[in-house]
Amino acid sequence: MLRKESKLNTMVLTLFFCLMAPTANAGIITYDFAWSGANGYTMAGWFDYDDVNAGDGAIRDGEVNSLMFEGFLNGVSVGVSNGANLLAGFNFNFDALTGQFFQNGNSFGENGQRWNVSGPGIGWEAGSFS
């Protein structure tokens, strides 16, 4: 009987530490990014997420805490977006293991991007419609 209690206490303690570990080690990861397009268009910005969300290697829409980006044409600002992650239609897909955005898929899917496409300020979309 004593042995069963000992195992149970060890199990409960192990479970307690497993449940507490993510909270105790939680942190915010912030990425700055820059993009250069054709004809003088560029974009720069940043986003952040809780490190506990990076466990599967992918950061998706609902895991982004905040996102800000600004677009430029020949170095002159053409618009800013702050809070795109809070708007309907937001699609965000980032590979936290490689530090790269998922691309080359449907802009509404897991390999596309749709940031502030129908909101105020500048929008960004990468991928196909079909």
Order of alpha helices (4+ residues) and beta strands (2+ residues): alpha-beta-beta-beta-beta-beta-beta-beta-beta-beta
